[in-house]
């Protein structure tokens, strides 16, 4: 087996998880070939060095952006916010209603208006007063007319004026 | 996938996805964007993911596709390294007193990874860093098993040569 062929086996041994169990053919070659031993050691060290490469954590601002774009933006979160505002609106409505009720309950009531009987009585009194006044005015007018006629008009005319039905 | 499972998946895989994207893109800002977009995609596709399933492969596939999209967009201009962790490319002749710390080895290794084709780099990262099984990688990158293994062997050889050339024992 040439060194080239053997190195393929070494690669495959590493692919299978390490150099722990090399085939007998490879082990015997390695025992006599310093270059292939060095190759095997290099390959093993390379694998370790690759695994030991520094790991850089994802920056916090990127992680924040991920949460913002994903779970913090999910519909459940907005529903929670909407629920909060609905609750706040309901609380405000209840507060306004309670205040209005308390205002109505504790504000002194205005004096009651006149009853129907009192209104009827007042109306009758008003009619009586108006009737009396009208009759008094009519009597005054008639008396005034008679007095004027007595002083200014002749008895014949006065008689005609006093009895208009007798006019021709 | 439930909301709790999503949160757990993000916390478990966010750094893995971020580092994979960094490994492929070699640009911290782009890698951050890819990781962010990838995890947001997981949320948008959560209905398609069975509850209780591990979503590592799904996330890495998504991250890989996003990285490829970015590389294609970049293809008109040369790949620019903005990774602060990468080693200084002008410093190619280290003395024996240098490159002794693991940080220096890591810097050289990252430079060597950068010299790989992005598909080879993806295979190395998925296999050696993330520890995915060959079947997973083959499915994720849409490769035949033989091609995958041959590519991995070749990529390992390139990395080994690069480190040996830089007088670094990996």
Contacts between the chains, C-beta under 8 A, distances in Angstrom:
chain1	res1	chain2	res2	distance
A	8	B	153	7.2
A	11	B	149	7.7
A	11	B	152	7.7
A	11	B	153	4.6
A	11	B	156	6.9
A	12	B	149	7.7
A	15	B	134	7.1
A	15	B	149	6.7
A	15	B	152	7.4
A	39	B	160	7.8
A	42	B	160	5.1
A	42	B	163	7.8
A	42	B	164	7.0
A	42	B	169	7.4
A	42	B	170	5.7
A	43	B	156	6.4
A	43	B	160	6.6
A	45	B	169	6.5
A	45	B	170	4.1
A	46	B	109	7.9
A	46	B	156	6.4
A	46	B	159	5.8
A	46	B	160	5.6
A	46	B	163	7.0
A	46	B	170	4.1
A	47	B	128	5.8
A	48	B	170	7.8
A	49	B	102	7.8
A	49	B	105	5.6
A	49	B	106	7.0
A	49	B	109	5.5
A	49	B	163	8.0
A	49	B	170	4.9
A	50	B	109	6.8
A	50	B	124	6.9
A	50	B	128	4.1
A	50	B	129	5.6
A	50	B	159	7.8
A	51	B	128	6.5
A	51	B	129	6.3
A	52	B	102	6.4
A	52	B	106	7.0
A	53	B	19	8.0
A	53	B	23	7.9
A	53	B	106	5.5
A	53	B	109	6.6
A	53	B	110	6.9
A	53	B	129	6.4
A	54	B	85	6.3
A	54	B	103	7.7
A	54	B	106	5.9
A	55	B	15	5.8
A	55	B	19	5.3
A	56	B	15	7.6
A	56	B	18	6.6
A	56	B	19	6.1
A	56	B	22	6.1
A	56	B	28	7.6
A	56	B	85	7.4
A	57	B	14	7.8
A	57	B	15	5.1
A	57	B	18	7.2
A	58	B	14	4.4
A	58	B	15	5.7
A	58	B	17	7.7
A	58	B	18	4.2
A	58	B	32	7.0
A	58	B	35	5.4
A	58	B	36	7.9
A	59	B	32	6.0
A	62	B	18	7.8
A	62	B	32	5.0
A	62	B	35	6.4
A	62	B	36	4.7
A	63	B	10	7.6
A	63	B	14	6.5
A	65	B	36	5.6
A	66	B	10	6.3
A	66	B	14	7.7
A	66	B	36	5.8
A	66	B	39	5.0
A	66	B	40	6.0
A	66	B	43	8.0
A	69	B	40	4.9
A	69	B	43	7.3
A	70	B	6	6.9
A	70	B	39	7.7
A	70	B	40	6.1
A	70	B	43	3.9
A	71	B	3	5.7
A	71	B	6	6.9
A	71	B	7	6.7
A	71	B	43	7.5
A	74	B	3	7.2
